[in-house]
Amino acid sequence: MKNITSLACLGLALLTFPATAQKSTHRRSSGARLAVASPARLPEATAAAPAFASAQKILSLEEENYIGSYRMSVGFQKTTHLIFPYAVSYVDLGNGGIIADKAQGAENIVRVKASQQQGFPQTNMTVVTTDGRLYSFIVDYEASPRVLNYNLAASEVSNASAVIPLARLSNQSLTQTQLEDYSHQVLTYTGGLRRRKAKDNITLALQGMYTQNDVFFFPLHMANSSNISYDVDFVKFYIRDKKVAKRTAIQETELTPLFVYNAGETKIPGPGKMAQVYALNKFTIPDDKYLVVEMFEKGGGRHLFFNLTNRDILKARKLNQ
């Protein structure tokens, strides 16, 4: 009988030992009291854990969720160009082994090449266009690539697995279709704000300025009265200080167009004409600055520009719905 009583006392001591040890720990370090849960609350917390875990839903990615990728090779001595059906709004590179940017004067073309002559490990590139589509690429190094130009516009239907709609990612106030429709519309208008610059038988003219949904539309008309064709390298919009003190650096802020209508037209025949529309996000100009619209000739010196003030910008006409 004494043995049974002794075993019972021993078991009771073992059951109460953890609580006793924890209390002694609190005595040794009062700073740990807030960090250690009370023994009485431990069973309650333990009981709540299974309920929380059961509320979690683990989703699995199936094959229909996958986005296919194009494979391409690029080199160091040669530049590879990707032609998209719409202007490019986003480019992301997997690593620094490759460099990529939009071609000047062509918002729908991306140029890619290796950043180091000795090559790079396989990487990826992602491109999003203004119509809300994503293009995925797996990129390998090849010293002398067999293909240097890729036309992605031709593959939208036949290889649609690599192109998915992403309209929700776009923060533009106008869709691609609306930008095209409004641009076509403003080219038919006459009157309103006008600016004109002529040099060496080349004319750059702004015929009106329009706005819709916080987007500005600049219809530019170019004319060439000479017998020598004019290759447009790029058209640039930037805000510049009106007066610059001596020995002071000129401060310029470039404005990137959202969309360029007739972006594929880059040559003004001699003689001949060309028209484009540049759509930019809404902006205003401080009184001590002005907007410069400048056109550069590729491989030539016939550069033209004109200035617009904030007063000019405020004269923009609203487009008809």
VOTI-136734 format. One line per field, with one value per residue (C-alpha): residue number from 1; residue in one letter; x, y, z. Coordinates in Angstrom, 3 decimals, padded with zeros to 6 digits, m for minus. Example, Ala and Ser with C-alpha at 12.3 -4.5 7.8 and 13.67 -1.06 7.14 Angstrom:
residues 2
n c(1,2)
res c(A,S)
xx c(012.300,013.670)
yy c(m004.500,m001.060)
zz c(007.800,007.140)
end
This chain:
residues 321
n c(1,2,3,4,5,6,7,8,9,10,11,12,13,14,15,16,17,18,19,20,21,22,23,24,25,26,27,28,29,30,31,32,33,34,35,36,37,38,39,40,41,42,43,44,45,46,47,48,49,50,51,52,53,54,55,56,57,58,59,60,61,62,63,64,65,66,67,68,69,70,71,72,73,74,75,76,77,78,79,80,81,82,83,84,85,86,87,88,89,90,91,92,93,94,95,96,97,98,99,100,101,102,103,104,105,106,107,108,109,110,111,112,113,114,115,116,117,118,119,120,121,122,123,124,125,126,127,128,129,130,131,132,133,134,135,136,137,138,139,140,141,142,143,144,145,146,147,148,149,150,151,152,153,154,155,156,157,158,159,160,161,162,163,164,165,166,167,168,169,170,171,172,173,174,175,176,177,178,179,180,181,182,183,184,185,186,187,188,189,190,191,192,193,194,195,196,197,198,199,200,201,202,203,204,205,206,207,208,209,210,211,212,213,214,215,216,217,218,219,220,221,222,223,224,225,226,227,228,229,230,231,232,233,234,235,236,237,238,239,240,241,242,243,244,245,246,247,248,249,250,251,252,253,254,255,256,257,258,259,260,261,262,263,264,265,266,267,268,269,270,271,272,273,274,275,276,277,278,279,280,281,282,283,284,285,286,287,288,289,290,291,292,293,294,295,296,297,298,299,300,301,302,303,304,305,306,307,308,309,310,311,312,313,314,315,316,317,318,319,320,321)
res c(M,K,N,I,T,S,L,A,C,L,G,L,A,L,L,T,F,P,A,T,A,Q,K,S,T,H,R,R,S,S,G,A,R,L,A,V,A,S,P,A,R,L,P,E,A,T,A,A,A,P,A,F,A,S,A,Q,K,I,L,S,L,E,E,E,N,Y,I,G,S,Y,R,M,S,V,G,F,Q,K,T,T,H,L,I,F,P,Y,A,V,S,Y,V,D,L,G,N,G,G,I,I,A,D,K,A,Q,G,A,E,N,I,V,R,V,K,A,S,Q,Q,Q,G,F,P,Q,T,N,M,T,V,V,T,T,D,G,R,L,Y,S,F,I,V,D,Y,E,A,S,P,R,V,L,N,Y,N,L,A,A,S,E,V,S,N,A,S,A,V,I,P,L,A,R,L,S,N,Q,S,L,T,Q,T,Q,L,E,D,Y,S,H,Q,V,L,T,Y,T,G,G,L,R,R,R,K,A,K,D,N,I,T,L,A,L,Q,G,M,Y,T,Q,N,D,V,F,F,F,P,L,H,M,A,N,S,S,N,I,S,Y,D,V,D,F,V,K,F,Y,I,R,D,K,K,V,A,K,R,T,A,I,Q,E,T,E,L,T,P,L,F,V,Y,N,A,G,E,T,K,I,P,G,P,G,K,M,A,Q,V,Y,A,L,N,K,F,T,I,P,D,D,K,Y,L,V,V,E,M,F,E,K,G,G,G,R,H,L,F,F,N,L,T,N,R,D,I,L,K,A,R,K,L,N,Q)
xx c(000.000,002.881,004.428,001.223,001.025,004.674,004.140,001.106,003.057,005.885,003.500,001.899,005.330,006.238,003.008,003.521,007.249,006.994,004.810,007.138,010.176,008.502,007.651,011.249,012.322,010.096,011.718,015.194,014.325,011.475,012.063,010.854,007.397,005.721,007.407,006.366,002.736,001.054,000.834,m002.929,m003.269,m001.117,m003.849,m006.221,m003.653,m002.849,m006.488,m006.991,m004.149,m005.913,m008.950,m006.746,m004.927,m008.170,m009.273,m006.296,m006.921,m003.892,m004.429,m002.487,m001.388,m002.575,m001.361,m004.130,m002.618,000.790,001.977,004.171,007.478,009.180,012.795,015.334,019.099,021.034,024.683,027.119,028.285,024.758,021.495,018.230,014.944,011.459,008.513,005.234,001.776,001.397,003.615,005.678,004.917,007.067,010.252,011.794,015.062,015.910,019.547,022.171,023.520,021.337,020.344,017.092,015.262,012.721,014.016,014.041,011.125,009.448,007.455,006.570,010.140,012.505,016.192,018.119,021.753,024.250,025.849,029.104,031.105,031.803,028.111,025.675,023.721,020.222,017.799,014.313,012.649,009.056,007.389,003.969,002.376,m000.102,m003.002,m002.601,m000.752,002.198,004.971,007.419,010.851,013.598,016.887,020.137,023.504,024.668,027.830,026.287,022.472,020.769,017.669,018.008,014.400,011.230,007.735,005.475,002.455,002.268,002.170,m000.733,m003.229,m001.053,000.901,m001.484,m000.220,002.548,000.189,m002.500,m004.794,m003.633,m005.924,m006.198,m002.481,m002.843,m003.320,m004.030,m007.279,m007.769,m007.582,m005.376,m008.386,m009.474,m005.970,m005.989,m009.494,m008.821,m005.485,m007.126,m009.797,m007.407,m005.556,m008.740,m009.139,m007.950,m007.677,m006.799,m003.268,m000.625,003.151,005.409,009.149,010.838,014.509,016.380,013.111,011.761,008.685,007.525,004.063,001.612,m002.000,m004.098,m003.769,m006.450,m007.232,m009.410,m009.427,m006.236,m004.368,m002.935,m002.886,m000.273,m000.930,002.373,002.557,005.929,006.623,009.662,009.892,013.405,014.398,016.262,014.248,014.218,014.629,013.123,015.363,012.989,010.659,011.348,009.166,010.898,010.400,013.248,014.137,013.417,016.479,019.701,022.399,025.951,027.895,024.630,023.643,020.502,017.690,015.572,012.748,011.795,008.145,007.625,004.603,001.952,001.218,002.372,m000.088,001.585,004.748,005.817,006.216,009.787,010.611,009.404,009.899,011.463,009.213,006.407,004.486,003.968,001.697,001.855,000.007,001.782,m000.328,001.107,m000.170,m001.644,000.926,001.361,004.434,005.746,005.927,009.735,009.818,008.504,007.805,010.152,008.992,012.026,012.516,015.909,017.103,018.802,022.371,021.796,021.747,018.272,016.921,013.809,012.039,009.428,008.418,005.100,004.325,001.933,m000.538,m000.450,m001.050,m004.120,m005.676,m006.020,m009.459,m011.537,m012.293,m015.833,m017.011)
yy c(000.000,002.332,001.552,002.551,005.782,006.557,005.968,008.246,011.022,010.575,010.824,013.960,015.522,014.703,016.255,019.481,019.796,021.849,024.491,024.663,025.026,027.767,029.714,029.511,030.877,033.916,034.558,034.543,036.856,039.259,040.767,037.524,037.563,039.290,037.000,033.679,032.613,031.692,027.881,028.180,029.571,026.992,024.365,027.032,028.183,024.598,023.798,026.794,025.838,022.936,025.144,027.808,025.222,023.687,027.121,027.340,026.458,025.343,025.947,024.029,025.483,023.272,023.199,025.539,028.206,028.022,030.714,029.508,031.183,031.912,030.792,033.157,033.600,036.870,037.746,040.505,041.708,041.797,043.338,041.388,043.247,042.195,043.766,043.875,044.759,047.562,049.950,048.465,049.690,047.332,045.262,043.050,041.072,037.958,038.960,041.462,039.209,040.933,044.541,045.642,048.879,050.364,051.512,055.287,056.535,053.110,052.387,048.839,047.601,046.260,045.738,043.068,042.010,040.442,042.851,040.874,039.471,036.122,035.244,034.720,031.894,031.234,033.938,035.225,038.427,039.634,042.310,043.942,045.998,048.854,046.683,044.719,041.619,039.781,038.116,035.705,034.752,032.270,033.826,031.960,033.248,032.568,034.148,034.559,034.348,032.917,035.104,038.820,040.025,038.535,039.630,038.958,040.503,037.511,034.947,036.242,033.748,030.741,030.784,032.418,030.415,032.986,035.952,036.545,039.518,041.666,044.673,044.900,045.650,048.784,052.087,054.018,055.941,055.051,051.676,050.982,051.133,054.493,055.917,054.878,056.236,059.599,059.950,059.318,061.851,064.715,064.357,065.468,068.619,072.075,075.231,075.719,076.098,076.096,076.028,075.768,075.478,075.331,074.693,073.386,072.733,070.626,071.730,070.516,071.795,071.281,071.664,071.885,070.266,068.081,066.288,063.393,061.447,063.146,062.352,065.009,064.455,066.289,065.983,066.640,067.263,066.970,068.172,067.878,070.252,069.162,066.334,064.535,062.213,062.831,059.845,060.617,059.292,060.248,062.962,064.136,065.964,067.544,070.347,072.853,076.007,079.276,081.070,079.368,081.242,081.033,077.990,076.338,072.960,072.904,071.053,068.902,066.487,064.176,063.137,059.622,059.211,056.680,055.980,057.077,056.943,056.024,055.086,052.842,055.837,057.101,058.516,061.773,061.364,064.159,065.844,064.534,064.660,062.588,062.911,061.360,061.823,061.645,060.867,061.898,061.753,064.997,067.536,071.248,073.475,076.014,079.612,079.534,076.516,075.541,072.359,071.594,069.417,068.382,066.199,064.654,063.440,060.051,060.448,064.099,067.593,068.846,069.055,071.122,072.180,074.573,075.611,075.590,077.438,076.494,079.056,077.124,073.820,075.213,075.947,072.233,071.396,068.516,065.816,064.838,061.547)
zz c(000.000,000.805,m002.627,m004.442,m002.493,m003.300,m007.043,m007.064,m005.383,m007.872,m010.853,m009.439,m009.052,m012.664,m013.987,m012.081,m012.808,m016.088,m014.490,m011.497,m013.744,m015.744,m012.609,m011.485,m014.865,m014.350,m011.032,m012.587,m015.471,m014.936,m018.395,m020.029,m018.435,m021.408,m023.912,m022.311,m022.341,m019.105,m018.513,m018.163,m021.713,m023.490,m023.929,m025.363,m027.972,m028.899,m029.382,m031.701,m034.059,m035.828,m036.515,m038.155,m040.254,m041.461,m042.741,m045.156,m048.787,m050.771,m054.481,m057.086,m060.417,m063.247,m066.837,m067.980,m065.684,m067.361,m069.775,m072.594,m073.457,m076.743,m077.138,m078.644,m078.854,m078.734,m079.200,m078.287,m081.713,m083.191,m081.960,m081.999,m082.541,m081.425,m083.258,m081.316,m082.647,m080.065,m078.129,m075.294,m071.768,m069.623,m070.001,m067.305,m067.569,m065.590,m065.015,m066.095,m068.825,m071.396,m072.034,m073.660,m074.364,m076.737,m080.097,m080.460,m082.506,m082.564,m079.414,m080.542,m081.098,m078.409,m079.095,m077.154,m076.978,m074.578,m072.110,m071.944,m074.814,m073.168,m072.902,m070.052,m068.358,m069.684,m068.566,m069.305,m070.484,m070.036,m072.154,m071.644,m074.429,m074.127,m075.274,m072.030,m073.258,m071.764,m073.792,m072.135,m073.535,m072.624,m073.749,m074.535,m075.667,m079.211,m080.602,m084.055,m083.832,m086.922,m086.433,m085.689,m086.110,m084.641,m085.686,m082.699,m084.430,m086.770,m083.937,m081.846,m083.249,m083.996,m080.707,m078.281,m075.277,m074.777,m074.999,m072.381,m071.703,m068.801,m069.047,m065.261,m065.025,m067.110,m065.290,m068.464,m068.626,m072.315,m074.026,m077.013,m079.342,m077.926,m078.330,m081.981,m082.628,m080.981,m082.787,m086.141,m085.184,m084.332,m087.643,m089.407,m087.304,m088.269,m086.209,m082.589,m081.253,m083.956,m083.993,m087.041,m087.601,m091.014,m091.772,m094.816,m096.702,m093.809,m091.833,m088.432,m087.476,m084.622,m085.767,m082.621,m079.213,m077.673,m074.422,m073.348,m070.040,m068.789,m072.000,m074.338,m078.103,m080.212,m083.988,m085.766,m089.499,m091.246,m094.778,m097.040,m099.993,m100.971,m103.306,m100.512,m098.294,m094.531,m092.185,m088.774,m086.017,m083.184,m081.921,m078.386,m075.823,m072.841,m070.310,m070.114,m068.149,m069.987,m068.652,m067.683,m065.787,m067.011,m065.795,m064.750,m066.146,m068.277,m066.507,m068.820,m068.026,m070.877,m071.317,m072.668,m074.995,m074.044,m077.679,m081.138,m084.018,m087.333,m085.425,m088.307,m090.630,m090.269,m093.725,m095.263,m099.009,m100.999,m101.720,m099.529,m096.253,m093.115,m090.051,m086.578,m083.291,m079.931,m076.848,m073.452,m069.896,m068.552,m067.342,m066.668,m066.942,m064.383,m065.603,m065.690,m068.017,m071.433,m073.399,m076.309,m079.215,m081.265,m084.338,m085.182,m088.558,m088.615,m089.841,m090.731,m089.285,m090.146,m086.588,m085.899,m082.713,m081.326,m077.800,m075.937,m072.706,m069.932,m071.359,m074.636,m072.839,m071.066,m074.491,m075.259,m076.635,m075.312,m077.849,m078.772,m077.299)
end
